[in-house]
Amino acid sequence: MSPYRFCLFVAALSLCGCVHSPVPAPPEFQLSTDALQQQYPATRTTGAAHLFAHEIVTTLDEFGRETHQASGGALLLKESNPPIHAKASTIVITPNFAEVHGEAVVKKNDRLYIGKDDSTKIIIDGTAIKPEGPHLVRTIAAESDQQKPSKLEETTISTTQEPVIEAKPSSRREPKKTTQSVASKSTSKTAPSAVKPKANPPVSKPASPPATKPKALPTTDRARLLELMRAPKDP
């Protein structure tokens, strides 16, 4: 393969990757009707279609049917199944369909129909989307993908980060562990020893008084007593 053809092949692959890469939907598509009425001064409602714009001109055809042409930036919300959102500089709602002109964005389900230039026209007929002219069809990026910064943003953020200031080591030296150990040893040596409680002296029992022996009764000589009893008494 020649270098020229190789370059064409690489360019074609790059274009295919750009076409099929998911893109985020406009944030206005997430707003409610009340929020859109506060953002756009002019509003029209025809059936299930709600038109919001900075300026809306309404005309009647020969049958008395209304046609609304919004300009200066407009947004269309069609409450169909599935719902359809459209954003463009000019949106026209006819009795039969709606037309989105120029570099517009139309959302249906998970697809975005994007007009590439002013000659593009996207027709919304019921729930059918019919692009005419140069356009792109993209898949809507998921919310997690929308929150991720692009490569350019990541590069900008990394280059604008403030320099990290390294803390200089302090000139004060920390006390050595050996000094603390010596101090602890000396403290343990000089610390007064725990005073042991003195044992209470044994309580001496009171000495019991000596038992007094009963006095022995005098013994009686029975023989002597008999003699005295027998002896004759003096007159």
SULURDA-V977444 format. One record per pair of residues at least 6 apart in sequence whose ideal C-beta (glycine too) atoms are under 6 Angstrom apart, sorted by the first residue. I is the first residue (numbers start at 1). J is the second residue. D is the distance in whole Angstrom. If there is no record, write none. Layout:
BEGIN
I;J;D, I;J;D
END
This chain:
BEGIN
22;139;5, 22;141;4, 23;138;5, 23;141;6, 24;141;5, 24;146;4, 25;107;6, 25;140;5, 26;87;5, 26;105;6, 28;75;6, 29;85;4, 29;107;6, 36;52;5, 37;43;6, 40;52;4, 40;53;6, 42;53;5, 42;55;6, 42;56;4, 43;52;5, 44;51;4, 44;56;5, 44;68;5, 46;93;6, 48;78;6, 48;79;5, 48;80;6, 49;78;5, 49;93;6, 50;77;5, 51;68;6, 51;70;6, 51;76;6, 51;93;6, 52;75;5, 53;70;3, 53;74;4, 54;72;4, 54;73;5, 55;71;5, 55;72;5, 56;68;6, 56;70;5, 57;69;5, 58;66;6, 58;68;5, 59;67;5, 65;95;4, 67;94;5, 68;93;5, 69;92;5, 70;91;5, 71;90;5, 73;89;6, 74;91;4, 75;87;5, 76;86;4, 76;91;5, 77;85;6, 78;84;4, 80;127;5, 82;109;5, 84;108;5, 85;107;4, 86;100;5, 86;106;5, 87;105;5, 88;100;5, 88;102;6, 88;104;3, 89;102;5, 90;101;4, 91;100;5, 92;99;4, 97;123;6, 97;125;4, 98;124;4, 99;121;6, 99;123;6, 100;106;6, 100;122;4, 101;121;6, 102;115;6, 102;118;5, 103;115;5, 104;115;4, 104;122;6, 105;112;6, 105;114;6, 106;113;4, 106;122;5, 106;129;6, 108;129;6, 110;139;6, 110;140;5, 112;138;5, 112;140;6, 113;122;6, 113;129;6, 113;131;5, 113;137;6, 114;136;4, 115;135;5, 116;134;4, 116;135;6, 117;134;6, 119;133;5, 120;133;4, 120;134;6, 120;135;5, 121;132;5, 121;133;6, 122;131;5, 123;130;4
END
